[in-house]
Amino acid sequence: MRIVNEVRLRRREAGLTQEQLARLCAVSRQTIITVEAHTHTPTLPLALTLARTLGTSTDELFKIEEGPAN
Amino acid sequence: MRLWIGIVTAALILLAVGLAVADRLNLEWLKYATMVAVPFASAMLVVFGKRRRARLANSDSPDSIEAITDTTLRAAVFLDALLLTTLAVLVGAVIPEMPSWALPAALLAGLALDYWIRHAIAKPRSVDADC
């Protein structure tokens, strides 16, 4: 199971840079970079803040990508 | 990272010089003073330096990846500290003629190195950056 997200797409649609989004969410730019690269799953408060800042819902922003069944 | 390396290097040099001088002049109090003052001062410098930089970059926020990584690393180093301390006690018992300052110094250096290696491995890389 892997969490994927549309943070990069939504951020670009909103016309924000990673630095600006990071400041709006009160996290480091590195956090935004790793979330967009799908190498870090954000905490629930950050997921909610990202969704609110990007004008969307967490359901739309984050998806569970099912892996092959074992 | 550079600040951290600089402080630790300076601390190790000061520690070595202080202990060497104390050993040569046979000043027992200087050994203990060096063992306490140098690690304490360097730890304070590292802590305040890190806090200042973290505040500026928002990496001290509990939701930032740096804070999460730091907590995970501290937990891992705590387990290593338990193992290394046990090992140091065993070495002290097996080699009683070893200088009293050598084991705590080795333990401190070992734990600092442990954290540094784990940090270097776990540090989130600035890949995929795009402003």
N, CA and C atoms of all chains as a GROMACS GRO file, in nm:
protein
  603
    1MET      N    1   0.084  -0.120   0.000
    1MET     CA    2   0.000   0.000   0.000
    1MET      C    3   0.088   0.126   0.000
    2ARG      N    4   0.055   0.218  -0.084
    2ARG     CA    5   0.138   0.340  -0.096
    2ARG      C    6   0.045   0.460  -0.104
    3ILE      N    7   0.084   0.566  -0.036
    3ILE     CA    8   0.003   0.688  -0.041
    3ILE      C    9   0.058   0.776  -0.153
    4VAL      N   10  -0.025   0.810  -0.248
    4VAL     CA   11   0.017   0.902  -0.353
    4VAL      C   12  -0.063   1.032  -0.336
    5ASN      N   13  -0.013   1.138  -0.395
    5ASN     CA   14  -0.083   1.266  -0.375
    5ASN      C   15  -0.072   1.355  -0.499
    6GLU      N   16  -0.156   1.454  -0.498
    6GLU     CA   17  -0.158   1.549  -0.610
    6GLU      C   18  -0.111   1.687  -0.564
    7VAL      N   19  -0.024   1.687  -0.464
    7VAL     CA   20   0.020   1.815  -0.407
    7VAL      C   21   0.090   1.902  -0.512
    8ARG      N   22   0.179   1.838  -0.589
    8ARG     CA   23   0.253   1.918  -0.688
    8ARG      C   24   0.158   1.980  -0.792
    9LEU      N   25   0.066   1.897  -0.840
    9LEU     CA   26  -0.030   1.944  -0.941
    9LEU      C   27  -0.113   2.060  -0.886
   10ARG      N   28  -0.167   2.040  -0.766
   10ARG     CA   29  -0.254   2.143  -0.705
   10ARG      C   30  -0.175   2.269  -0.672
   11ARG      N   31  -0.049   2.251  -0.629
   11ARG     CA   32   0.034   2.368  -0.596
   11ARG      C   33   0.059   2.451  -0.722
   12ARG      N   34   0.089   2.381  -0.832
   12ARG     CA   35   0.115   2.454  -0.956
   12ARG      C   36  -0.012   2.524  -1.005
   13GLU      N   37  -0.126   2.456  -0.989
   13GLU     CA   38  -0.254   2.518  -1.027
   13GLU      C   39  -0.280   2.644  -0.945
   14ALA      N   40  -0.237   2.639  -0.818
   14ALA     CA   41  -0.257   2.755  -0.730
   14ALA      C   42  -0.151   2.863  -0.752
   15GLY      N   43  -0.053   2.833  -0.836
   15GLY     CA   44   0.052   2.930  -0.867
   15GLY      C   45   0.147   2.956  -0.751
   16LEU      N   46   0.169   2.853  -0.672
   16LEU     CA   47   0.258   2.867  -0.556
   16LEU      C   48   0.391   2.795  -0.581
   17THR      N   49   0.497   2.849  -0.520
   17THR     CA   50   0.625   2.777  -0.523
   17THR      C   51   0.628   2.685  -0.400
   18GLN      N   52   0.723   2.594  -0.399
   18GLN     CA   53   0.737   2.504  -0.283
   18GLN      C   54   0.764   2.586  -0.157
   19GLU      N   55   0.847   2.689  -0.173
   19GLU     CA   56   0.882   2.774  -0.058
   19GLU      C   57   0.757   2.843  -0.003
   20GLN      N   58   0.675   2.895  -0.093
   20GLN     CA   59   0.552   2.965  -0.048
   20GLN      C   60   0.456   2.869   0.021
   21LEU      N   61   0.439   2.749  -0.039
   21LEU     CA   62   0.349   2.651   0.022
   21LEU      C   63   0.402   2.608   0.159
   22ALA      N   64   0.533   2.591   0.166
   22ALA     CA   65   0.594   2.552   0.293
   22ALA      C   66   0.567   2.658   0.400
   23ARG      N   67   0.581   2.783   0.363
   23ARG     CA   68   0.557   2.892   0.461
   23ARG      C   69   0.411   2.896   0.502
   24LEU      N   70   0.321   2.878   0.406
   24LEU     CA   71   0.178   2.881   0.437
   24LEU      C   72   0.138   2.765   0.530
   25CYS      N   73   0.208   2.653   0.516
   25CYS     CA   74   0.176   2.536   0.599
   25CYS      C   75   0.266   2.528   0.723
   26ALA      N   76   0.356   2.623   0.740
   26ALA     CA   77   0.448   2.628   0.855
   26ALA      C   78   0.533   2.502   0.866
   27VAL      N   79   0.584   2.457   0.752
   27VAL     CA   80   0.680   2.346   0.752
   27VAL      C   81   0.799   2.386   0.665
   28SER      N   82   0.900   2.300   0.664
   28SER     CA   83   1.018   2.331   0.583
   28SER      C   84   0.991   2.300   0.436
   29ARG      N   85   1.068   2.362   0.350
   29ARG     CA   86   1.053   2.336   0.206
   29ARG      C   87   1.087   2.190   0.175
   30GLN      N   88   1.184   2.137   0.250
   30GLN     CA   89   1.223   1.998   0.230
   30GLN      C   90   1.105   1.903   0.252
   31THR      N   91   1.017   1.940   0.344
   31THR     CA   92   0.898   1.856   0.371
   31THR      C   93   0.808   1.853   0.248
   32ILE      N   94   0.788   1.970   0.187
   32ILE     CA   95   0.703   1.977   0.068
   32ILE      C   96   0.768   1.897  -0.046
   33ILE      N   97   0.901   1.910  -0.059
   33ILE     CA   98   0.972   1.836  -0.165
   33ILE      C   99   0.952   1.686  -0.149
   34THR      N  100   0.967   1.636  -0.026
   34THR     CA  101   0.956   1.490  -0.006
   34THR      C  102   0.810   1.443  -0.017
   35VAL      N  103   0.715   1.528   0.022
   35VAL     CA  104   0.574   1.490   0.006
   35VAL      C  105   0.541   1.480  -0.143
   36GLU      N  106   0.584   1.579  -0.221
   36GLU     CA  107   0.557   1.578  -0.364
   36GLU      C  108   0.626   1.461  -0.435
   37ALA      N  109   0.742   1.422  -0.382
   37ALA     CA  110   0.816   1.310  -0.443
   37ALA      C  111   0.764   1.175  -0.393
   38HIS      N  112   0.663   1.177  -0.308
   38HIS     CA  113   0.602   1.056  -0.251
   38HIS      C  114   0.701   0.974  -0.169
   39THR      N  115   0.804   1.040  -0.114
   39THR     CA  116   0.899   0.967  -0.030
   39THR      C  117   0.870   0.991   0.118
   40HIS      N  118   0.773   1.075   0.147
   40HIS     CA  119   0.735   1.102   0.286
   40HIS      C  120   0.584   1.117   0.294
   41THR      N  121   0.523   1.043   0.384
   41THR     CA  122   0.379   1.057   0.405
   41THR      C  123   0.358   1.162   0.514
   42PRO      N  124   0.286   1.268   0.484
   42PRO     CA  125   0.271   1.375   0.584
   42PRO      C  126   0.187   1.331   0.703
   43THR      N  127   0.204   1.402   0.812
   43THR     CA  128   0.121   1.376   0.930
   43THR      C  129  -0.022   1.421   0.899
   44LEU      N  130  -0.116   1.375   0.979
   44LEU     CA  131  -0.256   1.412   0.955
   44LEU      C  132  -0.276   1.564   0.962
   45PRO      N  133  -0.221   1.634   1.065
   45PRO     CA  134  -0.238   1.780   1.066
   45PRO      C  135  -0.183   1.847   0.940
   46LEU      N  136  -0.069   1.798   0.891
   46LEU     CA  137  -0.011   1.859   0.771
   46LEU      C  138  -0.096   1.827   0.648
   47ALA      N  139  -0.149   1.706   0.640
   47ALA     CA  140  -0.235   1.669   0.526
   47ALA      C  141  -0.358   1.760   0.523
   48LEU      N  142  -0.416   1.784   0.640
   48LEU     CA  143  -0.534   1.871   0.648
   48LEU      C  144  -0.497   2.015   0.611
   49THR      N  145  -0.382   2.061   0.659
   49THR     CA  146  -0.338   2.198   0.629
   49THR      C  147  -0.310   2.214   0.480
   50LEU      N  148  -0.245   2.113   0.421
   50LEU     CA  149  -0.216   2.118   0.277
   50LEU      C  150  -0.345   2.126   0.197
   51ALA      N  151  -0.442   2.043   0.233
   51ALA     CA  152  -0.570   2.042   0.162
   51ALA      C  153  -0.639   2.177   0.174
   52ARG      N  154  -0.641   2.231   0.294
   52ARG     CA  155  -0.707   2.360   0.315
   52ARG      C  156  -0.635   2.472   0.238
   53THR      N  157  -0.502   2.470   0.243
   53THR     CA  158  -0.424   2.574   0.175
   53THR      C  159  -0.441   2.567   0.024
   54LEU      N  160  -0.452   2.444  -0.028
   54LEU     CA  161  -0.464   2.428  -0.174
   54LEU      C  162  -0.609   2.427  -0.220
   55GLY      N  163  -0.700   2.454  -0.128
   55GLY     CA  164  -0.841   2.467  -0.162
   55GLY      C  165  -0.904   2.338  -0.209
   56THR      N  166  -0.868   2.229  -0.146
   56THR     CA  167  -0.925   2.100  -0.184
   56THR      C  168  -0.950   2.017  -0.057
   57SER      N  169  -0.983   1.891  -0.077
   57SER     CA  170  -1.005   1.805   0.040
   57SER      C  171  -0.893   1.701   0.046
   58THR      N  172  -0.875   1.642   0.161
   58THR     CA  173  -0.769   1.539   0.174
   58THR      C  174  -0.800   1.419   0.086
   59ASP      N  175  -0.929   1.391   0.066
   59ASP     CA  176  -0.970   1.278  -0.020
   59ASP      C  177  -0.922   1.298  -0.163
   60GLU      N  178  -0.929   1.423  -0.208
   60GLU     CA  179  -0.887   1.452  -0.345
   60GLU      C  180  -0.735   1.463  -0.356
   61LEU      N  181  -0.675   1.508  -0.247
   61LEU     CA  182  -0.530   1.533  -0.248
   61LEU      C  183  -0.448   1.405  -0.230
   62PHE      N  184  -0.500   1.314  -0.148
   62PHE     CA  185  -0.425   1.190  -0.118
   62PHE      C  186  -0.506   1.068  -0.157
   63LYS      N  187  -0.436   0.972  -0.215
   63LYS     CA  188  -0.503   0.847  -0.255
   63LYS      C  189  -0.418   0.729  -0.209
   64ILE      N  190  -0.486   0.620  -0.179
   64ILE     CA  191  -0.412   0.496  -0.146
   64ILE      C  192  -0.396   0.418  -0.275
   65GLU      N  193  -0.269   0.388  -0.306
   65GLU     CA  194  -0.242   0.312  -0.427
   65GLU      C  195  -0.224   0.167  -0.384
   66GLU      N  196  -0.316   0.084  -0.421
   66GLU     CA  197  -0.310  -0.058  -0.380
   66GLU      C  198  -0.201  -0.130  -0.460
   67GLY      N  199  -0.119  -0.206  -0.390
   67GLY     CA  200  -0.018  -0.286  -0.457
   67GLY      C  201  -0.076  -0.419  -0.499
   68PRO      N  202   0.004  -0.501  -0.566
   68PRO     CA  203  -0.044  -0.633  -0.606
   68PRO      C  204  -0.071  -0.719  -0.482
   69ALA      N  205  -0.181  -0.792  -0.486
   69ALA     CA  206  -0.217  -0.876  -0.371
   69ALA      C  207  -0.117  -0.989  -0.356
   70ASN      N  208  -0.079  -1.017  -0.229
   70ASN     CA  209   0.017  -1.126  -0.202
   70ASN      C  210  -0.055  -1.259  -0.180
   71MET      N  211   2.503   2.127   0.899
   71MET     CA  212   2.593   2.011   0.903
   71MET      C  213   2.737   2.054   0.927
   72ARG      N  214   2.781   2.158   0.851
   72ARG     CA  215   2.919   2.206   0.865
   72ARG      C  216   2.943   2.260   1.006
   73LEU      N  217   2.844   2.333   1.060
   73LEU     CA  218   2.855   2.388   1.195
   73LEU      C  219   2.874   2.276   1.295
   74TRP      N  220   2.793   2.172   1.280
   74TRP     CA  221   2.796   2.057   1.370
   74TRP      C  222   2.932   1.989   1.365
   75ILE      N  223   2.984   1.968   1.245
   75ILE     CA  224   3.114   1.902   1.229
   75ILE      C  225   3.224   1.989   1.291
   76GLY      N  226   3.217   2.121   1.267
   76GLY     CA  227   3.316   2.213   1.321
   76GLY      C  228   3.319   2.211   1.473
   77ILE      N  229   3.200   2.214   1.533
   77ILE     CA  230   3.193   2.215   1.679
   77ILE      C  231   3.246   2.085   1.737
   78VAL      N  232   3.207   1.973   1.677
   78VAL     CA  233   3.251   1.842   1.729
   78VAL      C  234   3.402   1.827   1.711
   79THR      N  235   3.455   1.871   1.597
   79THR     CA  236   3.600   1.863   1.574
   79THR      C  237   3.675   1.948   1.676
   80ALA      N  238   3.626   2.072   1.697
   80ALA     CA  239   3.691   2.161   1.795
   80ALA      C  240   3.683   2.099   1.934
   81ALA      N  241   3.570   2.039   1.967
   81ALA     CA  242   3.552   1.978   2.099
   81ALA      C  243   3.649   1.862   2.118
   82LEU      N  244   3.664   1.779   2.014
   82LEU     CA  245   3.755   1.664   2.025
   82LEU      C  246   3.899   1.710   2.042
   83ILE      N  247   3.937   1.818   1.967
   83ILE     CA  248   4.074   1.871   1.979
   83ILE      C  249   4.097   1.927   2.120
   84LEU      N  250   3.998   2.007   2.167
   84LEU     CA  251   4.009   2.066   2.302
   84LEU      C  252   4.017   1.956   2.409
   85LEU      N  253   3.937   1.852   2.389
   85LEU     CA  254   3.935   1.740   2.482
   85LEU      C  255   4.072   1.672   2.487
   86ALA      N  256   4.127   1.647   2.368
   86ALA     CA  257   4.256   1.579   2.359
   86ALA      C  258   4.367   1.666   2.422
   87VAL      N  259   4.366   1.797   2.390
   87VAL     CA  260   4.469   1.887   2.442
   87VAL      C  261   4.456   1.899   2.595
   88GLY      N  262   4.333   1.920   2.642
   88GLY     CA  263   4.310   1.934   2.786
   88GLY      C  264   4.353   1.811   2.863
   89LEU      N  265   4.318   1.695   2.810
   89LEU     CA  266   4.355   1.570   2.879
   89LEU      C  267   4.505   1.544   2.873
   90ALA      N  268   4.566   1.581   2.759
   90ALA     CA  269   4.711   1.562   2.747
   90ALA      C  270   4.786   1.653   2.845
   91VAL      N  271   4.742   1.779   2.854
   91VAL     CA  272   4.806   1.874   2.947
   91VAL      C  273   4.787   1.826   3.092
   92ALA      N  274   4.666   1.782   3.123
   92ALA     CA  275   4.637   1.734   3.259
   92ALA      C  276   4.722   1.613   3.292
   93ASP      N  277   4.740   1.526   3.193
   93ASP     CA  278   4.819   1.404   3.214
   93ASP      C  279   4.967   1.438   3.235
   94ARG      N  280   5.017   1.533   3.150
   94ARG     CA  281   5.158   1.569   3.159
   94ARG      C  282   5.192   1.641   3.290
   95LEU      N  283   5.101   1.733   3.331
   95LEU     CA  284   5.127   1.809   3.453
   95LEU      C  285   5.072   1.740   3.578
   96ASN      N  286   5.012   1.622   3.553
   96ASN     CA  287   4.954   1.543   3.662
   96ASN      C  288   4.848   1.621   3.742
   97LEU      N  289   4.758   1.687   3.668
   97LEU     CA  290   4.652   1.765   3.731
   97LEU      C  291   4.519   1.690   3.716
   98GLU      N  292   4.482   1.622   3.822
   98GLU     CA  293   4.361   1.540   3.818
   98GLU      C  294   4.235   1.626   3.796
   99TRP      N  295   4.232   1.743   3.860
   99TRP     CA  296   4.114   1.830   3.848
   99TRP      C  297   4.092   1.878   3.705
  100LEU      N  298   4.203   1.899   3.633
  100LEU     CA  299   4.192   1.947   3.495
  100LEU      C  300   4.130   1.840   3.404
  101LYS      N  301   4.160   1.712   3.435
  101LYS     CA  302   4.100   1.603   3.359
  101LYS      C  303   3.948   1.608   3.372
  102TYR      N  304   3.902   1.618   3.497
  102TYR     CA  305   3.756   1.619   3.521
  102TYR      C  306   3.692   1.746   3.464
  103ALA      N  307   3.763   1.860   3.481
  103ALA     CA  308   3.709   1.986   3.428
  103ALA      C  309   3.695   1.979   3.276
  104THR      N  310   3.798   1.923   3.210
  104THR     CA  311   3.794   1.910   3.064
  104THR      C  312   3.681   1.817   3.022
  105MET      N  313   3.669   1.705   3.094
  105MET     CA  314   3.567   1.605   3.060
  105MET      C  315   3.425   1.660   3.075
  106VAL      N  316   3.408   1.757   3.166
  106VAL     CA  317   3.274   1.813   3.188
  106VAL      C  318   3.252   1.936   3.099
  107ALA      N  319   3.348   2.028   3.102
  107ALA     CA  320   3.327   2.157   3.034
  107ALA      C  321   3.321   2.146   2.882
  108VAL      N  322   3.410   2.068   2.822
  108VAL     CA  323   3.415   2.062   2.674
  108VAL      C  324   3.288   1.997   2.616
  109PRO      N  325   3.248   1.878   2.663
  109PRO     CA  326   3.124   1.821   2.607
  109PRO      C  327   3.002   1.908   2.634
  110PHE      N  328   2.997   1.970   2.753
  110PHE     CA  329   2.882   2.054   2.786
  110PHE      C  330   2.874   2.176   2.694
  111ALA      N  331   2.989   2.245   2.680
  111ALA     CA  332   2.991   2.365   2.596
  111ALA      C  333   2.960   2.331   2.450
  112SER      N  334   3.018   2.221   2.400
  112SER     CA  335   2.993   2.186   2.260
  112SER      C  336   2.848   2.143   2.240
  113ALA      N  337   2.793   2.072   2.336
  113ALA     CA  338   2.652   2.031   2.325
  113ALA      C  339   2.561   2.153   2.322
  114MET      N  340   2.592   2.251   2.406
  114MET     CA  341   2.511   2.374   2.409
  114MET      C  342   2.519   2.447   2.275
  115LEU      N  343   2.642   2.456   2.220
  115LEU     CA  344   2.660   2.524   2.092
  115LEU      C  345   2.583   2.453   1.980
  116VAL      N  346   2.591   2.320   1.980
  116VAL     CA  347   2.519   2.243   1.878
  116VAL      C  348   2.369   2.264   1.892
  117VAL      N  349   2.319   2.255   2.016
  117VAL     CA  350   2.175   2.268   2.040
  117VAL      C  351   2.125   2.407   1.998
  118PHE      N  352   2.194   2.512   2.042
  118PHE     CA  353   2.147   2.648   2.010
  118PHE      C  354   2.160   2.679   1.861
  119GLY      N  355   2.269   2.631   1.801
  119GLY     CA  356   2.288   2.651   1.656
  119GLY      C  357   2.180   2.582   1.576
  120LYS      N  358   2.150   2.457   1.614
  120LYS     CA  359   2.046   2.381   1.544
  120LYS      C  360   1.910   2.446   1.560
  121ARG      N  361   1.880   2.490   1.683
  121ARG     CA  362   1.749   2.552   1.709
  121ARG      C  363   1.729   2.678   1.627
  122ARG      N  364   1.834   2.757   1.618
  122ARG     CA  365   1.824   2.884   1.545
  122ARG      C  366   1.797   2.856   1.396
  123ARG      N  367   1.874   2.763   1.340
  123ARG     CA  368   1.856   2.731   1.198
  123ARG      C  369   1.720   2.667   1.172
  124ALA      N  370   1.677   2.581   1.265
  124ALA     CA  371   1.547   2.513   1.250
  124ALA      C  372   1.433   2.613   1.254
  125ARG      N  373   1.444   2.713   1.342
  125ARG     CA  374   1.339   2.814   1.354
  125ARG      C  375   1.328   2.894   1.224
  126LEU      N  376   1.444   2.927   1.167
  126LEU     CA  377   1.444   3.006   1.043
  126LEU      C  378   1.384   2.930   0.926
  127ALA      N  379   1.408   2.798   0.921
  127ALA     CA  380   1.362   2.718   0.806
  127ALA      C  381   1.230   2.646   0.832
  128ASN      N  382   1.169   2.669   0.949
  128ASN     CA  383   1.046   2.600   0.987
  128ASN      C  384   1.065   2.450   1.004
  129SER      N  385   1.190   2.404   1.009
  129SER     CA  386   1.212   2.260   1.021
  129SER      C  387   1.194   2.212   1.164
  130ASP      N  388   1.167   2.305   1.257
  130ASP     CA  389   1.139   2.264   1.395
  130ASP      C  390   0.990   2.235   1.416
  131SER      N  391   0.910   2.260   1.311
  131SER     CA  392   0.768   2.229   1.321
  131SER      C  393   0.752   2.077   1.336
  132PRO      N  394   0.662   2.031   1.425
  132PRO     CA  395   0.648   1.886   1.444
  132PRO      C  396   0.604   1.811   1.319
  133ASP      N  397   0.548   1.883   1.221
  133ASP     CA  398   0.504   1.817   1.097
  133ASP      C  399   0.612   1.815   0.989
  134SER      N  400   0.724   1.880   1.016
  134SER     CA  401   0.832   1.882   0.917
  134SER      C  402   0.908   1.751   0.917
  135ILE      N  403   0.957   1.714   0.801
  135ILE     CA  404   1.027   1.585   0.789
  135ILE      C  405   1.154   1.583   0.875
  136GLU      N  406   1.218   1.700   0.890
  136GLU     CA  407   1.341   1.705   0.971
  136GLU      C  408   1.313   1.667   1.116
  137ALA      N  409   1.202   1.721   1.171
  137ALA     CA  410   1.168   1.693   1.310
  137ALA      C  411   1.132   1.545   1.328
  138ILE      N  412   1.060   1.490   1.230
  138ILE     CA  413   1.020   1.349   1.238
  138ILE      C  414   1.143   1.259   1.228
  139THR      N  415   1.233   1.293   1.134
  139THR     CA  416   1.357   1.215   1.118
  139THR      C  417   1.443   1.222   1.244
  140ASP      N  418   1.452   1.343   1.302
  140ASP     CA  419   1.533   1.363   1.422
  140ASP      C  420   1.481   1.276   1.537
  141THR      N  421   1.350   1.271   1.554
  141THR     CA  422   1.290   1.190   1.662
  141THR      C  423   1.322   1.042   1.640
  142THR      N  424   1.311   0.997   1.516
  142THR     CA  425   1.340   0.856   1.485
  142THR      C  426   1.487   0.825   1.512
  143LEU      N  427   1.576   0.918   1.474
  143LEU     CA  428   1.720   0.897   1.494
  143LEU      C  429   1.754   0.893   1.642
  144ARG      N  430   1.694   0.983   1.718
  144ARG     CA  431   1.722   0.986   1.863
  144ARG      C  432   1.681   0.855   1.928
  145ALA      N  433   1.568   0.800   1.884
  145ALA     CA  434   1.521   0.673   1.940
  145ALA      C  435   1.621   0.562   1.907
  146ALA      N  436   1.672   0.564   1.785
  146ALA     CA  437   1.768   0.460   1.743
  146ALA      C  438   1.898   0.475   1.820
  147VAL      N  439   1.945   0.600   1.839
  147VAL     CA  440   2.071   0.624   1.910
  147VAL      C  441   2.055   0.590   2.059
  148PHE      N  442   1.935   0.606   2.113
  148PHE     CA  443   1.912   0.570   2.253
  148PHE      C  444   1.936   0.420   2.272
  149LEU      N  445   1.886   0.340   2.180
  149LEU     CA  446   1.908   0.195   2.189
  149LEU      C  447   2.057   0.163   2.176
  150ASP      N  448   2.125   0.232   2.083
  150ASP     CA  449   2.270   0.213   2.068
  150ASP      C  450   2.343   0.255   2.195
  151ALA      N  451   2.295   0.362   2.260
  151ALA     CA  452   2.358   0.411   2.383
  151ALA      C  453   2.351   0.305   2.492
  152LEU      N  454   2.238   0.237   2.501
  152LEU     CA  455   2.224   0.131   2.601
  152LEU      C  456   2.326   0.019   2.575
  153LEU      N  457   2.337  -0.020   2.448
  153LEU     CA  458   2.431  -0.127   2.412
  153LEU      C  459   2.576  -0.084   2.433
  154LEU      N  460   2.610   0.039   2.388
  154LEU     CA  461   2.748   0.088   2.402
  154LEU      C  462   2.787   0.108   2.547
  155THR      N  463   2.693   0.153   2.629
  155THR     CA  464   2.723   0.172   2.772
  155THR      C  465   2.750   0.037   2.838
  156THR      N  466   2.670  -0.062   2.804
  156THR     CA  467   2.691  -0.196   2.857
  156THR      C  468   2.829  -0.247   2.816
  157LEU      N  469   2.863  -0.224   2.689
  157LEU     CA  470   2.994  -0.266   2.637
  157LEU      C  471   3.107  -0.193   2.710
  158ALA      N  472   3.086  -0.062   2.734
  158ALA     CA  473   3.190   0.018   2.803
  158ALA      C  474   3.210  -0.033   2.946
  159VAL      N  475   3.101  -0.069   3.013
  159VAL     CA  476   3.113  -0.122   3.150
  159VAL      C  477   3.191  -0.253   3.149
  160LEU      N  478   3.162  -0.337   3.051
  160LEU     CA  479   3.233  -0.466   3.039
  160LEU      C  480   3.382  -0.443   3.013
  161VAL      N  481   3.412  -0.351   2.922
  161VAL     CA  482   3.553  -0.321   2.890
  161VAL      C  483   3.624  -0.267   3.014
  162GLY      N  484   3.555  -0.180   3.089
  162GLY     CA  485   3.612  -0.124   3.212
  162GLY      C  486   3.640  -0.231   3.315
  163ALA      N  487   3.552  -0.333   3.319
  163ALA     CA  488   3.571  -0.441   3.416
  163ALA      C  489   3.685  -0.534   3.374
  164VAL      N  490   3.698  -0.556   3.243
  164VAL     CA  491   3.801  -0.648   3.192
  164VAL      C  492   3.940  -0.582   3.195
  165ILE      N  493   3.945  -0.451   3.167
  165ILE     CA  494   4.073  -0.378   3.165
  165ILE      C  495   4.071  -0.270   3.273
  166PRO      N  496   4.094  -0.306   3.398
  166PRO     CA  497   4.085  -0.206   3.507
  166PRO      C  498   4.194  -0.099   3.502
  167GLU      N  499   4.306  -0.129   3.434
  167GLU     CA  500   4.416  -0.031   3.430
  167GLU      C  501   4.391   0.081   3.329
  168MET      N  502   4.280   0.074   3.256
  168MET     CA  503   4.247   0.178   3.158
  168MET      C  504   4.219   0.311   3.229
  169PRO      N  505   4.269   0.425   3.177
  169PRO     CA  506   4.242   0.555   3.242
  169PRO      C  507   4.092   0.579   3.258
  170SER      N  508   4.055   0.640   3.369
  170SER     CA  509   3.911   0.657   3.400
  170SER      C  510   3.838   0.742   3.297
  171TRP      N  511   3.911   0.834   3.231
  171TRP     CA  512   3.845   0.924   3.136
  171TRP      C  513   3.827   0.862   2.998
  172ALA      N  514   3.901   0.752   2.971
  172ALA     CA  515   3.903   0.699   2.834
  172ALA      C  516   3.767   0.643   2.790
  173LEU      N  517   3.703   0.567   2.879
  173LEU     CA  518   3.575   0.505   2.840
  173LEU      C  519   3.464   0.607   2.817
  174PRO      N  520   3.444   0.704   2.911
  174PRO     CA  521   3.339   0.804   2.883
  174PRO      C  522   3.368   0.883   2.756
  175ALA      N  523   3.497   0.914   2.731
  175ALA     CA  524   3.533   0.989   2.610
  175ALA      C  525   3.500   0.907   2.486
  176ALA      N  526   3.536   0.778   2.489
  176ALA     CA  527   3.507   0.691   2.374
  176ALA      C  528   3.357   0.676   2.355
  177LEU      N  529   3.285   0.667   2.465
  177LEU     CA  530   3.140   0.653   2.460
  177LEU      C  531   3.075   0.776   2.396
  178LEU      N  532   3.119   0.895   2.441
  178LEU     CA  533   3.066   1.020   2.385
  178LEU      C  534   3.095   1.031   2.236
  179ALA      N  535   3.220   1.003   2.200
  179ALA     CA  536   3.259   1.013   2.060
  179ALA      C  537   3.180   0.911   1.976
  180GLY      N  538   3.166   0.790   2.030
  180GLY     CA  539   3.094   0.685   1.959
  180GLY      C  540   2.948   0.721   1.934
  181LEU      N  541   2.884   0.780   2.036
  181LEU     CA  542   2.742   0.815   2.021
  181LEU      C  543   2.724   0.932   1.924
  182ALA      N  544   2.816   1.029   1.932
  182ALA     CA  545   2.808   1.142   1.839
  182ALA      C  546   2.826   1.093   1.695
  183LEU      N  547   2.922   1.002   1.676
  183LEU     CA  548   2.948   0.945   1.543
  183LEU      C  549   2.827   0.863   1.496
  184ASP      N  550   2.769   0.789   1.587
  184ASP     CA  551   2.652   0.707   1.555
  184ASP      C  552   2.538   0.795   1.502
  185TYR      N  553   2.510   0.905   1.576
  185TYR     CA  554   2.402   0.995   1.534
  185TYR      C  555   2.435   1.056   1.397
  186TRP      N  556   2.562   1.096   1.383
  186TRP     CA  557   2.603   1.162   1.259
  186TRP      C  558   2.588   1.067   1.139
  187ILE      N  559   2.631   0.943   1.155
  187ILE     CA  560   2.620   0.846   1.044
  187ILE      C  561   2.473   0.820   1.011
  188ARG      N  562   2.393   0.796   1.115
  188ARG     CA  563   2.250   0.772   1.092
  188ARG      C  564   2.184   0.893   1.025
  189HIS      N  565   2.224   1.013   1.069
  189HIS     CA  566   2.168   1.136   1.012
  189HIS      C  567   2.206   1.149   0.865
  190ALA      N  568   2.332   1.118   0.835
  190ALA     CA  569   2.380   1.129   0.696
  190ALA      C  570   2.306   1.031   0.607
  191ILE      N  571   2.275   0.911   0.660
  191ILE     CA  572   2.205   0.810   0.580
  191ILE      C  573   2.057   0.848   0.563
  192ALA      N  574   1.996   0.896   0.672
  192ALA     CA  575   1.851   0.920   0.669
  192ALA      C  576   1.813   1.058   0.618
  193LYS      N  577   1.910   1.147   0.606
  193LYS     CA  578   1.879   1.285   0.568
  193LYS      C  579   1.803   1.290   0.436
  194PRO      N  580   1.688   1.357   0.436
  194PRO     CA  581   1.613   1.366   0.310
  194PRO      C  582   1.693   1.442   0.207
  195ARG      N  583   1.709   1.382   0.091
  195ARG     CA  584   1.788   1.445  -0.014
  195ARG      C  585   1.704   1.549  -0.089
  196SER      N  586   1.772   1.651  -0.135
  196SER     CA  587   1.702   1.759  -0.206
  196SER      C  588   1.675   1.721  -0.351
  197VAL      N  589   1.621   1.601  -0.370
  197VAL     CA  590   1.591   1.560  -0.506
  197VAL      C  591   1.454   1.613  -0.544
  198ASP      N  592   1.429   1.619  -0.670
  198ASP     CA  593   1.298   1.656  -0.720
  198ASP      C  594   1.259   1.798  -0.679
  199ALA      N  595   1.358   1.878  -0.646
  199ALA     CA  596   1.326   2.014  -0.604
  199ALA      C  597   1.277   2.094  -0.723
  200ASP      N  598   1.181   2.176  -0.700
  200ASP     CA  599   1.124   2.256  -0.808
  200ASP      C  600   1.055   2.374  -0.744
  201CYS      N  601   1.106   2.492  -0.776
  201CYS     CA  602   1.046   2.612  -0.713
  201CYS      C  603   0.933   2.659  -0.800
   0.00000   0.00000   0.00000
